[in-house]
Amino acid sequence: MAICTHIAESNDTQPRSTGCEECLEIGWRWVHLRTCLECGHVGCCDSSRGKHATAHFHDVKHPVVQSAEPGESWKWCFVDEALAP
């Protein structure tokens, strides 16, 4: 199975926060965290109230996030709807 070019070209980017940036600002809780591999934005997953990782993609078009959960390293491309372990 071929990996999309966005995932193949993504970088290991340091997270800008230890929690969802938007949820921390407004006092919401999140379920899981995702880190944008282009700018380091940390957003919550689609199971969370804010869905801020997906919102970040729609706002700035950065295509790839990586799970920020302990023990997980998978990546997701919003453009190609592709998952890489």
C-alpha positions in Angstrom: 0.0 0.0 0.0 1.4 3.4 -1.0 1.7 6.2 1.5 0.5 9.6 0.3 3.1 12.1 -0.5 2.0 14.4 2.3 2.8 11.8 4.9 6.0 10.7 3.2 7.2 14.4 3.1 6.1 15.3 6.6 8.6 16.3 9.3 8.9 15.4 13.0 7.7 18.7 14.5 7.8 19.5 18.2 4.4 20.2 19.7 3.7 23.9 20.7 1.7 22.9 23.7 1.0 20.0 26.1 -2.7 20.2 25.4 -5.2 21.4 22.8 -4.4 25.0 22.3 -7.9 26.2 21.7 -9.4 24.0 24.5 -6.9 25.3 27.0 -7.9 28.9 26.0 -11.6 28.3 26.6 -11.5 25.8 29.4 -12.8 22.7 27.5 -11.6 19.1 28.0 -10.4 16.9 25.1 -10.4 13.2 24.4 -7.2 12.7 22.4 -4.5 15.1 21.0 -3.0 15.5 17.5 0.1 17.4 16.5 0.3 19.2 13.2 3.5 18.1 11.5 4.0 21.4 9.7 3.7 24.0 12.5 3.4 22.0 15.8 -0.2 23.1 16.6 -1.7 20.8 19.1 -5.4 20.2 18.6 -8.1 17.8 19.9 -9.4 14.8 17.9 -12.8 14.5 16.3 -14.2 12.6 19.3 -13.6 15.8 21.3 -16.1 18.6 21.6 -14.0 21.1 19.7 -12.5 19.0 16.9 -9.7 21.5 16.8 -7.1 19.4 14.9 -9.5 19.1 12.0 -10.5 22.8 12.3 -6.8 23.7 12.1 -6.5 21.7 8.8 -9.5 23.6 7.4 -8.2 26.9 8.5 -4.5 26.7 7.4 -4.5 23.6 5.1 -1.6 21.8 6.9 -2.2 18.3 5.7 -0.7 15.9 8.2 -1.2 15.3 12.0 0.4 12.8 14.3 -1.1 11.3 17.3 0.2 13.0 20.5 -1.0 10.2 22.7 1.6 8.3 24.7 2.7 5.1 22.9 1.2 6.1 19.6 3.0 7.4 16.5 0.6 7.0 13.6 0.0 9.9 11.2 -3.1 11.0 9.3 -3.3 13.0 6.1 -6.5 15.1 5.9 -6.0 15.7 2.1 -5.7 12.0 1.0 -7.6 10.6 4.0 -4.6 8.2 4.5 -3.3 6.6 7.7 0.3 5.6 8.2 1.5 3.5 11.1 
